[in-house]
């Protein structure tokens, strides 16, 4: 099986990689790893963002069809909502570089920028409740469930 890693991110960052074109993962640490990576959405919504958990889990949002200005503003319309699931693998990408000076609009100053290429959303998302810190080696069953190595 191919050497592969996974990284657990808060939402909406994992979903933003899957469907909104986020091509950088910002970290305080660098990596020498280059290769495929599963983008795993953890259980947490970034607490610094104004759209919090309740918005995405509320009965109104779950039943409205995601065609309102709020959902459109974060890319949830047109079938993208599953990418913003939590505790799931939502995308597969390739870490092609790790730099400090990426010109990407997703790059945060003062951070290391994992450059993500060949991003593809996993559909349907693959439920996986346990994430880990840093780059981690996913178990074979998870890699296979994501359609890799079959």
N, C-alpha and C positions, 0 to 999 in steps of 0.2 A: 504494500500500500504506500502511496505517496506520503512523504513527510508533510504534515499539515499541522497548523496551530489554530487556536480559537482565541478570541478576545471578547470579553464581556463589557458591554457599554450600557450606560443609562439611556433610556428613551428621552427625547426623540432622536438622539444621535445615531443609534443603530438604524432606525427607520430612514433617517436622512441619507445614510449611506446606500440603503437598499433602493430608494425610489426618488430621492431629491438631488442626487448628484454630488453628495458630500464625498470628496476625493482625498481627504486628509483625516487622520485620527490624531488628535493632539494628546501628547503625553509629556510628563515631566522627566521621563527617562528615555534613553535611546535603545535601539535594538539593532543587532546585526542580522536578524532573521530576514530572509527574502523568500517568499513563496506563498502558497495558498493559505488563506485564513478564513475561518468561519466567523461571521459577525453575529454574536450572541447578544440578544437583548436581555438584560437583567430584569430584576423585579422593580427597579426604581425609576421613577421619572425625575429628571434633573430638577432639583428643588429651586434652582435659581431662575427658572423659566415661568412666565405667567400662566401658561396652560398646564395645569396640574392633573394628577391622576383622575380626579372626579369628573373632569370634562370628558375624558375618553371612556369612562366606565358608566356614565350616567345613562339612565333609560332613554332619555330623549335622544342623545347622540347615537345610541345603539340601534334605535328604531327609525331614525330620520332618513336614512339612505346617504348620509354624509355629503349632502349637496347644499351646504350653507356657506356663508362667507367665512366662518371660523374654520370649518373643515377644509375648504378650498385653500385657505391661507397657509395651512400646514401640509398640504398635499394628500389629504385623506379622501378626497373625492376620486371618482374614476377607478375604484377598486384598489386603492393603495392602502386602505386601513390595515390589512393584515401585517404590513411591514412595521406597523407601530405596536404590534403585540409585545407583551412582555414575557420573560422566561421562555424565549424561543430563538432559534437560529433563523434570522431573517434575510441573510445575504451571504454570499461567498465572494471574496475578492483576492487579489494578489498584492502582497506588500512588496513593492518594487524598489523602495528606497526609504531612507530615514534621514531627514534634513532639518535644518533650523530655519531656512529662509524660503519656504515655499511661497510662490506668488498666489496660491489658491485663496479665494475669499473665505474659505473654511479654516485657514491656518491661524492659530492664536499666537500672538507675540510671546516670546520667551519660552515657548514649548518646543519639544521635538515633534516633527511632523512625519508620521508614517504615511507614505505616499501609497494610495490605493488605486490599483488599476484592475481592469477586467471584472468590474463589479457586476454581479447578477443577483437579482432578488431570488430568494428561495420561495417557491410557491407550490404547494401550500407551505407555510412556515412549519418548522419542525420543533415541537414542544421539547424543551430541555430545561428543567427547573433549576439546575445547579450550575452557576457560573463560578469563575475563579478570578483572582487578581492576576494582572500581567498577561503575557501570552501563555496559554496553556495547551497541553496536548489533549485533544478530544478523544474519547474512547472510540474504538472501531465502530461500534453500533451507531453512534451519532454521525460519524463520517458517512457511513453507508446510508443512513436515513436521509442525509442531505444529497444523495445521488452521486457520491464520489467513490471511485474504485469499484464500480459494479460492472 
